Amino acid sequence: MALVQARKERGDISQAQVARDLKMSRSYYNQIENGVRLPSLRLATKIARYFGRRVDEL
């Protein structure tokens, strides 16, 4: 849920835009955002930096 909030705080951008910016498929990002899949530490760090947060805040 923290990813949804972070995405909305960034200007209500779409999952597709986040996925494009992070160079991953929208469906994979959707699975991460919905807790279906866990990202690697490297990817979690990349996502956290994208949203200006720490990994443990996501």
CHARMM-style PDB file with segment names, atoms N, HN, CA, C and O in Angstrom:
ATOM      1  N   MET     1       0.816  -1.193   0.000  1.00  0.00      PROA
ATOM      2  CA  MET     1       0.000   0.000   0.000  1.00  0.00      PROA
ATOM      3  C   MET     1       0.861   1.258   0.000  1.00  0.00      PROA
ATOM      4  O   MET     1       0.450   2.295  -0.520  1.00  0.00      PROA
ATOM      5  N   ALA     2       2.052   1.167   0.581  1.00  0.00      PROA
ATOM      6  HN  ALA     2       2.385   0.324   1.004  1.00  0.00      PROA
ATOM      7  CA  ALA     2       2.927   2.337   0.621  1.00  0.00      PROA
ATOM      8  C   ALA     2       3.347   2.759  -0.783  1.00  0.00      PROA
ATOM      9  O   ALA     2       3.556   3.946  -1.035  1.00  0.00      PROA
ATOM     10  N   LEU     3       3.472   1.808  -1.693  1.00  0.00      PROA
ATOM     11  HN  LEU     3       3.303   0.844  -1.489  1.00  0.00      PROA
ATOM     12  CA  LEU     3       3.838   2.157  -3.067  1.00  0.00      PROA
ATOM     13  C   LEU     3       2.723   2.941  -3.749  1.00  0.00      PROA
ATOM     14  O   LEU     3       2.990   3.878  -4.502  1.00  0.00      PROA
ATOM     15  N   VAL     4       1.498   2.568  -3.494  1.00  0.00      PROA
ATOM     16  HN  VAL     4       1.281   1.807  -2.882  1.00  0.00      PROA
ATOM     17  CA  VAL     4       0.366   3.292  -4.079  1.00  0.00      PROA
ATOM     18  C   VAL     4       0.375   4.728  -3.570  1.00  0.00      PROA
ATOM     19  O   VAL     4       0.214   5.669  -4.347  1.00  0.00      PROA
ATOM     20  N   GLN     5       0.562   4.893  -2.273  1.00  0.00      PROA
ATOM     21  HN  GLN     5       0.692   4.129  -1.641  1.00  0.00      PROA
ATOM     22  CA  GLN     5       0.589   6.230  -1.685  1.00  0.00      PROA
ATOM     23  C   GLN     5       1.761   7.035  -2.237  1.00  0.00      PROA
ATOM     24  O   GLN     5       1.599   8.209  -2.572  1.00  0.00      PROA
ATOM     25  N   ALA     6       2.932   6.425  -2.336  1.00  0.00      PROA
ATOM     26  HN  ALA     6       3.063   5.472  -2.063  1.00  0.00      PROA
ATOM     27  CA  ALA     6       4.110   7.120  -2.870  1.00  0.00      PROA
ATOM     28  C   ALA     6       3.865   7.545  -4.314  1.00  0.00      PROA
ATOM     29  O   ALA     6       4.253   8.640  -4.721  1.00  0.00      PROA
ATOM     30  N   ARG     7       3.224   6.677  -5.079  1.00  0.00      PROA
ATOM     31  HN  ARG     7       2.909   5.787  -4.749  1.00  0.00      PROA
ATOM     32  CA  ARG     7       2.931   6.988  -6.482  1.00  0.00      PROA
ATOM     33  C   ARG     7       1.965   8.166  -6.580  1.00  0.00      PROA
ATOM     34  O   ARG     7       2.148   9.050  -7.416  1.00  0.00      PROA
ATOM     35  N   LYS     8       0.950   8.181  -5.739  1.00  0.00      PROA
ATOM     36  HN  LYS     8       0.801   7.462  -5.060  1.00  0.00      PROA
ATOM     37  CA  LYS     8      -0.028   9.273  -5.766  1.00  0.00      PROA
ATOM     38  C   LYS     8       0.598  10.588  -5.295  1.00  0.00      PROA
ATOM     39  O   LYS     8       0.285  11.653  -5.826  1.00  0.00      PROA
ATOM     40  N   GLU     9       1.476  10.510  -4.303  1.00  0.00      PROA
ATOM     41  HN  GLU     9       1.730   9.644  -3.872  1.00  0.00      PROA
ATOM     42  CA  GLU     9       2.152  11.714  -3.818  1.00  0.00      PROA
ATOM     43  C   GLU     9       3.076  12.299  -4.879  1.00  0.00      PROA
ATOM     44  O   GLU     9       3.386  13.490  -4.852  1.00  0.00      PROA
ATOM     45  N   ARG    10       3.507  11.474  -5.793  1.00  0.00      PROA
ATOM     46  HN  ARG    10       3.255  10.507  -5.815  1.00  0.00      PROA
ATOM     47  CA  ARG    10       4.396  11.945  -6.860  1.00  0.00      PROA
ATOM     48  C   ARG    10       3.603  12.603  -7.989  1.00  0.00      PROA
ATOM     49  O   ARG    10       4.180  12.975  -9.011  1.00  0.00      PROA
ATOM     50  N   GLY    11       2.348  12.746  -7.826  1.00  0.00      PROA
ATOM     51  HN  GLY    11       1.879  12.444  -6.996  1.00  0.00      PROA
ATOM     52  CA  GLY    11       1.545  13.437  -8.831  1.00  0.00      PROA
ATOM     53  C   GLY    11       0.539  12.524  -9.489  1.00  0.00      PROA
ATOM     54  O   GLY    11       0.116  12.763 -10.620  1.00  0.00      PROA
ATOM     55  N   ASP    12       0.154  11.471  -8.777  1.00  0.00      PROA
ATOM     56  HN  ASP    12       0.498  11.276  -7.859  1.00  0.00      PROA
ATOM     57  CA  ASP    12      -0.843  10.531  -9.289  1.00  0.00      PROA
ATOM     58  C   ASP    12      -0.452   9.984 -10.659  1.00  0.00      PROA
ATOM     59  O   ASP    12      -1.276   9.926 -11.571  1.00  0.00      PROA
ATOM     60  N   ILE    13       0.810   9.584 -10.796  1.00  0.00      PROA
ATOM     61  HN  ILE    13       1.480   9.632 -10.055  1.00  0.00      PROA
ATOM     62  CA  ILE    13       1.267   8.991 -12.051  1.00  0.00      PROA
ATOM     63  C   ILE    13       0.792   7.550 -12.147  1.00  0.00      PROA
ATOM     64  O   ILE    13       0.498   6.921 -11.131  1.00  0.00      PROA
ATOM     65  N   SER    14       0.717   7.042 -13.328  1.00  0.00      PROA
ATOM     66  HN  SER    14       0.956   7.553 -14.153  1.00  0.00      PROA
ATOM     67  CA  SER    14       0.202   5.690 -13.546  1.00  0.00      PROA
ATOM     68  C   SER    14       1.266   4.633 -13.266  1.00  0.00      PROA
ATOM     69  O   SER    14       2.463   4.918 -13.253  1.00  0.00      PROA
ATOM     70  N   GLN    15       0.805   3.421 -13.045  1.00  0.00      PROA
ATOM     71  HN  GLN    15      -0.168   3.189 -13.055  1.00  0.00      PROA
ATOM     72  CA  GLN    15       1.721   2.289 -12.905  1.00  0.00      PROA
ATOM     73  C   GLN    15       2.541   2.133 -14.173  1.00  0.00      PROA
ATOM     74  O   GLN    15       3.729   1.814 -14.113  1.00  0.00      PROA
ATOM     75  N   ALA    16       1.923   2.353 -15.302  1.00  0.00      PROA
ATOM     76  HN  ALA    16       0.959   2.613 -15.351  1.00  0.00      PROA
ATOM     77  CA  ALA    16       2.626   2.220 -16.580  1.00  0.00      PROA
ATOM     78  C   ALA    16       3.786   3.201 -16.666  1.00  0.00      PROA
ATOM     79  O   ALA    16       4.860   2.850 -17.155  1.00  0.00      PROA
ATOM     80  N   GLN    17       3.580   4.431 -16.195  1.00  0.00      PROA
ATOM     81  HN  GLN    17       2.707   4.716 -15.797  1.00  0.00      PROA
ATOM     82  CA  GLN    17       4.653   5.432 -16.234  1.00  0.00      PROA
ATOM     83  C   GLN    17       5.789   5.043 -15.299  1.00  0.00      PROA
ATOM     84  O   GLN    17       6.959   5.157 -15.664  1.00  0.00      PROA
ATOM     85  N   VAL    18       5.457   4.587 -14.103  1.00  0.00      PROA
ATOM     86  HN  VAL    18       4.507   4.494 -13.806  1.00  0.00      PROA
ATOM     87  CA  VAL    18       6.493   4.149 -13.160  1.00  0.00      PROA
ATOM     88  C   VAL    18       7.283   3.000 -13.773  1.00  0.00      PROA
ATOM     89  O   VAL    18       8.513   2.997 -13.743  1.00  0.00      PROA
ATOM     90  N   ALA    19       6.574   2.032 -14.324  1.00  0.00      PROA
ATOM     91  HN  ALA    19       5.574   2.034 -14.348  1.00  0.00      PROA
ATOM     92  CA  ALA    19       7.232   0.874 -14.936  1.00  0.00      PROA
ATOM     93  C   ALA    19       8.155   1.304 -16.072  1.00  0.00      PROA
ATOM     94  O   ALA    19       9.276   0.808 -16.180  1.00  0.00      PROA
ATOM     95  N   ARG    20       7.696   2.214 -16.915  1.00  0.00      PROA
ATOM     96  HN  ARG    20       6.784   2.616 -16.827  1.00  0.00      PROA
ATOM     97  CA  ARG    20       8.554   2.719 -18.009  1.00  0.00      PROA
ATOM     98  C   ARG    20       9.798   3.397 -17.456  1.00  0.00      PROA
ATOM     99  O   ARG    20      10.911   3.142 -17.917  1.00  0.00      PROA
ATOM    100  N   ASP    21       9.606   4.260 -16.469  1.00  0.00      PROA
ATOM    101  HN  ASP    21       8.702   4.467 -16.095  1.00  0.00      PROA
ATOM    102  CA  ASP    21      10.730   4.992 -15.886  1.00  0.00      PROA
ATOM    103  C   ASP    21      11.747   4.053 -15.240  1.00  0.00      PROA
ATOM    104  O   ASP    21      12.948   4.320 -15.261  1.00  0.00      PROA
ATOM    105  N   LEU    22      11.259   2.955 -14.668  1.00  0.00      PROA
ATOM    106  HN  LEU    22      10.283   2.738 -14.651  1.00  0.00      PROA
ATOM    107  CA  LEU    22      12.139   1.994 -13.997  1.00  0.00      PROA
ATOM    108  C   LEU    22      12.566   0.851 -14.912  1.00  0.00      PROA
ATOM    109  O   LEU    22      13.282  -0.060 -14.495  1.00  0.00      PROA
ATOM    110  N   LYS    23      12.119   0.913 -16.162  1.00  0.00      PROA
ATOM    111  HN  LYS    23      11.538   1.653 -16.501  1.00  0.00      PROA
ATOM    112  CA  LYS    23      12.486  -0.075 -17.183  1.00  0.00      PROA
ATOM    113  C   LYS    23      12.096  -1.507 -16.789  1.00  0.00      PROA
ATOM    114  O   LYS    23      12.922  -2.420 -16.759  1.00  0.00      PROA
ATOM    115  N   MET    24      10.802  -1.657 -16.491  1.00  0.00      PROA
ATOM    116  HN  MET    24      10.132  -0.915 -16.515  1.00  0.00      PROA
ATOM    117  CA  MET    24      10.240  -2.976 -16.202  1.00  0.00      PROA
ATOM    118  C   MET    24       8.844  -3.018 -16.796  1.00  0.00      PROA
ATOM    119  O   MET    24       8.299  -1.987 -17.188  1.00  0.00      PROA
ATOM    120  N   SER    25       8.271  -4.199 -16.863  1.00  0.00      PROA
ATOM    121  HN  SER    25       8.714  -5.037 -16.545  1.00  0.00      PROA
ATOM    122  CA  SER    25       6.918  -4.296 -17.412  1.00  0.00      PROA
ATOM    123  C   SER    25       5.908  -3.748 -16.406  1.00  0.00      PROA
ATOM    124  O   SER    25       6.128  -3.786 -15.195  1.00  0.00      PROA
ATOM    125  N   ARG    26       4.807  -3.243 -16.931  1.00  0.00      PROA
ATOM    126  HN  ARG    26       4.628  -3.212 -17.914  1.00  0.00      PROA
ATOM    127  CA  ARG    26       3.755  -2.734 -16.061  1.00  0.00      PROA
ATOM    128  C   ARG    26       3.182  -3.844 -15.198  1.00  0.00      PROA
ATOM    129  O   ARG    26       2.877  -3.630 -14.025  1.00  0.00      PROA
ATOM    130  N   SER    27       3.034  -5.028 -15.775  1.00  0.00      PROA
ATOM    131  HN  SER    27       3.282  -5.201 -16.729  1.00  0.00      PROA
ATOM    132  CA  SER    27       2.445  -6.132 -15.012  1.00  0.00      PROA
ATOM    133  C   SER    27       3.345  -6.540 -13.845  1.00  0.00      PROA
ATOM    134  O   SER    27       2.850  -6.872 -12.768  1.00  0.00      PROA
ATOM    135  N   TYR    28       4.659  -6.517 -14.052  1.00  0.00      PROA
ATOM    136  HN  TYR    28       5.061  -6.248 -14.926  1.00  0.00      PROA
ATOM    137  CA  TYR    28       5.581  -6.856 -12.961  1.00  0.00      PROA
ATOM    138  C   TYR    28       5.510  -5.792 -11.866  1.00  0.00      PROA
ATOM    139  O   TYR    28       5.464  -6.123 -10.681  1.00  0.00      PROA
ATOM    140  N   TYR    29       5.501  -4.515 -12.259  1.00  0.00      PROA
ATOM    141  HN  TYR    29       5.538  -4.247 -13.221  1.00  0.00      PROA
ATOM    142  CA  TYR    29       5.386  -3.453 -11.254  1.00  0.00      PROA
ATOM    143  C   TYR    29       4.059  -3.585 -10.503  1.00  0.00      PROA
ATOM    144  O   TYR    29       4.021  -3.406  -9.285  1.00  0.00      PROA
ATOM    145  N   ASN    30       2.984  -3.893 -11.208  1.00  0.00      PROA
ATOM    146  HN  ASN    30       3.015  -4.038 -12.197  1.00  0.00      PROA
ATOM    147  CA  ASN    30       1.679  -4.083 -10.587  1.00  0.00      PROA
ATOM    148  C   ASN    30       1.738  -5.187  -9.537  1.00  0.00      PROA
ATOM    149  O   ASN    30       1.180  -5.041  -8.450  1.00  0.00      PROA
ATOM    150  N   GLN    31       2.406  -6.280  -9.853  1.00  0.00      PROA
ATOM    151  HN  GLN    31       2.860  -6.398 -10.736  1.00  0.00      PROA
ATOM    152  CA  GLN    31       2.532  -7.385  -8.904  1.00  0.00      PROA
ATOM    153  C   GLN    31       3.318  -6.966  -7.663  1.00  0.00      PROA
ATOM    154  O   GLN    31       2.984  -7.364  -6.547  1.00  0.00      PROA
ATOM    155  N   ILE    32       4.352  -6.168  -7.860  1.00  0.00      PROA
ATOM    156  HN  ILE    32       4.624  -5.845  -8.767  1.00  0.00      PROA
ATOM    157  CA  ILE    32       5.124  -5.666  -6.719  1.00  0.00      PROA
ATOM    158  C   ILE    32       4.249  -4.739  -5.878  1.00  0.00      PROA
ATOM    159  O   ILE    32       4.196  -4.872  -4.656  1.00  0.00      PROA
ATOM    160  N   GLU    33       3.569  -3.808  -6.528  1.00  0.00      PROA
ATOM    161  HN  GLU    33       3.612  -3.700  -7.521  1.00  0.00      PROA
ATOM    162  CA  GLU    33       2.730  -2.837  -5.823  1.00  0.00      PROA
ATOM    163  C   GLU    33       1.618  -3.526  -5.038  1.00  0.00      PROA
ATOM    164  O   GLU    33       1.243  -3.061  -3.962  1.00  0.00      PROA
ATOM    165  N   ASN    34       1.091  -4.621  -5.561  1.00  0.00      PROA
ATOM    166  HN  ASN    34       1.395  -4.998  -6.435  1.00  0.00      PROA
ATOM    167  CA  ASN    34      -0.005  -5.333  -4.905  1.00  0.00      PROA
ATOM    168  C   ASN    34       0.462  -6.440  -3.969  1.00  0.00      PROA
ATOM    169  O   ASN    34      -0.361  -7.169  -3.415  1.00  0.00      PROA
ATOM    170  N   GLY    35       1.775  -6.575  -3.785  1.00  0.00      PROA
ATOM    171  HN  GLY    35       2.444  -5.983  -4.235  1.00  0.00      PROA
ATOM    172  CA  GLY    35       2.306  -7.545  -2.836  1.00  0.00      PROA
ATOM    173  C   GLY    35       2.308  -8.977  -3.322  1.00  0.00      PROA
ATOM    174  O   GLY    35       2.525  -9.894  -2.530  1.00  0.00      PROA
ATOM    175  N   VAL    36       2.073  -9.189  -4.605  1.00  0.00      PROA
ATOM    176  HN  VAL    36       1.897  -8.443  -5.248  1.00  0.00      PROA
ATOM    177  CA  VAL    36       2.078 -10.542  -5.169  1.00  0.00      PROA
ATOM    178  C   VAL    36       3.514 -11.042  -5.313  1.00  0.00      PROA
ATOM    179  O   VAL    36       3.797 -12.219  -5.085  1.00  0.00      PROA
ATOM    180  N   ARG    37       4.421 -10.130  -5.696  1.00  0.00      PROA
ATOM    181  HN  ARG    37       4.191  -9.175  -5.881  1.00  0.00      PROA
ATOM    182  CA  ARG    37       5.838 -10.475  -5.863  1.00  0.00      PROA
ATOM    183  C   ARG    37       6.674  -9.513  -5.044  1.00  0.00      PROA
ATOM    184  O   ARG    37       6.292  -8.365  -4.817  1.00  0.00      PROA
ATOM    185  N   LEU    38       7.822 -10.004  -4.604  1.00  0.00      PROA
ATOM    186  HN  LEU    38       8.132 -10.936  -4.788  1.00  0.00      PROA
ATOM    187  CA  LEU    38       8.772  -9.172  -3.883  1.00  0.00      PROA
ATOM    188  C   LEU    38       9.935  -8.844  -4.802  1.00  0.00      PROA
ATOM    189  O   LEU    38      10.475  -9.740  -5.452  1.00  0.00      PROA
ATOM    190  N   PRO    39      10.329  -7.588  -4.871  1.00  0.00      PROA
ATOM    191  CA  PRO    39      11.463  -7.233  -5.721  1.00  0.00      PROA
ATOM    192  C   PRO    39      12.775  -7.637  -5.058  1.00  0.00      PROA
ATOM    193  O   PRO    39      12.843  -7.808  -3.840  1.00  0.00      PROA
ATOM    194  N   SER    40      13.800  -7.784  -5.864  1.00  0.00      PROA
ATOM    195  HN  SER    40      13.745  -7.645  -6.852  1.00  0.00      PROA
ATOM    196  CA  SER    40      15.136  -8.011  -5.318  1.00  0.00      PROA
ATOM    197  C   SER    40      15.542  -6.766  -4.534  1.00  0.00      PROA
ATOM    198  O   SER    40      14.917  -5.714  -4.665  1.00  0.00      PROA
ATOM    199  N   LEU    41      16.576  -6.885  -3.728  1.00  0.00      PROA
ATOM    200  HN  LEU    41      17.084  -7.740  -3.621  1.00  0.00      PROA
ATOM    201  CA  LEU    41      17.050  -5.736  -2.968  1.00  0.00      PROA
ATOM    202  C   LEU    41      17.489  -4.619  -3.908  1.00  0.00      PROA
ATOM    203  O   LEU    41      17.237  -3.443  -3.648  1.00  0.00      PROA
ATOM    204  N   ARG    42      18.138  -4.991  -4.987  1.00  0.00      PROA
ATOM    205  HN  ARG    42      18.343  -5.947  -5.198  1.00  0.00      PROA
ATOM    206  CA  ARG    42      18.591  -3.994  -5.972  1.00  0.00      PROA
ATOM    207  C   ARG    42      17.395  -3.229  -6.558  1.00  0.00      PROA
ATOM    208  O   ARG    42      17.423  -2.002  -6.657  1.00  0.00      PROA
ATOM    209  N   LEU    43      16.350  -3.964  -6.942  1.00  0.00      PROA
ATOM    210  HN  LEU    43      16.327  -4.961  -6.861  1.00  0.00      PROA
ATOM    211  CA  LEU    43      15.170  -3.321  -7.519  1.00  0.00      PROA
ATOM    212  C   LEU    43      14.408  -2.521  -6.465  1.00  0.00      PROA
ATOM    213  O   LEU    43      13.907  -1.435  -6.755  1.00  0.00      PROA
ATOM    214  N   ALA    44      14.319  -3.048  -5.250  1.00  0.00      PROA
ATOM    215  HN  ALA    44      14.726  -3.931  -5.014  1.00  0.00      PROA
ATOM    216  CA  ALA    44      13.648  -2.314  -4.174  1.00  0.00      PROA
ATOM    217  C   ALA    44      14.354  -0.984  -3.919  1.00  0.00      PROA
ATOM    218  O   ALA    44      13.704   0.032  -3.671  1.00  0.00      PROA
ATOM    219  N   THR    45      15.677  -0.995  -3.979  1.00  0.00      PROA
ATOM    220  HN  THR    45      16.205  -1.820  -4.181  1.00  0.00      PROA
ATOM    221  CA  THR    45      16.454   0.231  -3.806  1.00  0.00      PROA
ATOM    222  C   THR    45      16.176   1.208  -4.937  1.00  0.00      PROA
ATOM    223  O   THR    45      16.038   2.410  -4.708  1.00  0.00      PROA
ATOM    224  N   LYS    46      16.094   0.694  -6.151  1.00  0.00      PROA
ATOM    225  HN  LYS    46      16.206  -0.283  -6.337  1.00  0.00      PROA
ATOM    226  CA  LYS    46      15.807   1.530  -7.320  1.00  0.00      PROA
ATOM    227  C   LYS    46      14.415   2.168  -7.197  1.00  0.00      PROA
ATOM    228  O   LYS    46      14.243   3.352  -7.487  1.00  0.00      PROA
ATOM    229  N   ILE    47      13.438   1.385  -6.770  1.00  0.00      PROA
ATOM    230  HN  ILE    47      13.578   0.423  -6.534  1.00  0.00      PROA
ATOM    231  CA  ILE    47      12.076   1.896  -6.590  1.00  0.00      PROA
ATOM    232  C   ILE    47      12.052   2.952  -5.482  1.00  0.00      PROA
ATOM    233  O   ILE    47      11.428   4.002  -5.633  1.00  0.00      PROA
ATOM    234  N   ALA    48      12.730   2.670  -4.374  1.00  0.00      PROA
ATOM    235  HN  ALA    48      13.237   1.816  -4.251  1.00  0.00      PROA
ATOM    236  CA  ALA    48      12.770   3.619  -3.259  1.00  0.00      PROA
ATOM    237  C   ALA    48      13.385   4.947  -3.690  1.00  0.00      PROA
ATOM    238  O   ALA    48      12.869   6.012  -3.350  1.00  0.00      PROA
ATOM    239  N   ARG    49      14.472   4.887  -4.430  1.00  0.00      PROA
ATOM    240  HN  ARG    49      14.891   4.022  -4.706  1.00  0.00      PROA
ATOM    241  CA  ARG    49      15.108   6.124  -4.918  1.00  0.00      PROA
ATOM    242  C   ARG    49      14.175   6.888  -5.850  1.00  0.00      PROA
ATOM    243  O   ARG    49      14.115   8.117  -5.810  1.00  0.00      PROA
ATOM    244  N   TYR    50      13.463   6.167  -6.674  1.00  0.00      PROA
ATOM    245  HN  TYR    50      13.512   5.169  -6.706  1.00  0.00      PROA
ATOM    246  CA  TYR    50      12.525   6.794  -7.613  1.00  0.00      PROA
ATOM    247  C   TYR    50      11.495   7.634  -6.864  1.00  0.00      PROA
ATOM    248  O   TYR    50      11.141   8.732  -7.294  1.00  0.00      PROA
ATOM    249  N   PHE    51      11.021   7.103  -5.739  1.00  0.00      PROA
ATOM    250  HN  PHE    51      11.309   6.212  -5.390  1.00  0.00      PROA
ATOM    251  CA  PHE    51       9.998   7.796  -4.962  1.00  0.00      PROA
ATOM    252  C   PHE    51      10.583   8.677  -3.855  1.00  0.00      PROA
ATOM    253  O   PHE    51       9.835   9.301  -3.102  1.00  0.00      PROA
ATOM    254  N   GLY    52      11.906   8.731  -3.754  1.00  0.00      PROA
ATOM    255  HN  GLY    52      12.513   8.224  -4.366  1.00  0.00      PROA
ATOM    256  CA  GLY    52      12.534   9.562  -2.729  1.00  0.00      PROA
ATOM    257  C   GLY    52      12.301   9.054  -1.325  1.00  0.00      PROA
ATOM    258  O   GLY    52      12.146   9.835  -0.386  1.00  0.00      PROA
ATOM    259  N   ARG    53      12.278   7.746  -1.189  1.00  0.00      PROA
ATOM    260  HN  ARG    53      12.404   7.112  -1.952  1.00  0.00      PROA
ATOM    261  CA  ARG    53      12.026   7.115   0.108  1.00  0.00      PROA
ATOM    262  C   ARG    53      13.129   6.121   0.432  1.00  0.00      PROA
ATOM    263  O   ARG    53      13.973   5.811  -0.408  1.00  0.00      PROA
ATOM    264  N   ARG    54      13.107   5.628   1.660  1.00  0.00      PROA
ATOM    265  HN  ARG    54      12.421   5.880   2.343  1.00  0.00      PROA
ATOM    266  CA  ARG    54      13.995   4.529   2.041  1.00  0.00      PROA
ATOM    267  C   ARG    54      13.272   3.220   1.736  1.00  0.00      PROA
ATOM    268  O   ARG    54      12.042   3.176   1.698  1.00  0.00      PROA
ATOM    269  N   VAL    55      14.033   2.172   1.523  1.00  0.00      PROA
ATOM    270  HN  VAL    55      15.032   2.208   1.554  1.00  0.00      PROA
ATOM    271  CA  VAL    55      13.441   0.861   1.216  1.00  0.00      PROA
ATOM    272  C   VAL    55      12.483   0.437   2.324  1.00  0.00      PROA
ATOM    273  O   VAL    55      11.406  -0.086   2.041  1.00  0.00      PROA
ATOM    274  N   ASP    56      12.860   0.655   3.571  1.00  0.00      PROA
ATOM    275  HN  ASP    56      13.736   1.080   3.801  1.00  0.00      PROA
ATOM    276  CA  ASP    56      12.009   0.213   4.679  1.00  0.00      PROA
ATOM    277  C   ASP    56      10.706   1.007   4.794  1.00  0.00      PROA
ATOM    278  O   ASP    56       9.809   0.615   5.540  1.00  0.00      PROA
ATOM    279  N   GLU    57      10.594   2.113   4.068  1.00  0.00      PROA
ATOM    280  HN  GLU    57      11.323   2.432   3.462  1.00  0.00      PROA
ATOM    281  CA  GLU    57       9.348   2.879   4.068  1.00  0.00      PROA
ATOM    282  C   GLU    57       8.354   2.342   3.043  1.00  0.00      PROA
ATOM    283  O   GLU    57       7.177   2.704   3.055  1.00  0.00      PROA
ATOM    284  N   LEU    58       8.836   1.486   2.167  1.00  0.00      PROA
ATOM    285  HN  LEU    58       9.792   1.192   2.158  1.00  0.00      PROA
ATOM    286  CA  LEU    58       7.962   0.949   1.133  1.00  0.00      PROA
ATOM    287  C   LEU    58       7.473  -0.405   1.559  1.00  0.00      PROA
ATOM    288  OT1 LEU    58       6.716  -1.046   0.829  1.00  0.00      PROA
TER     289      LEU     58
END
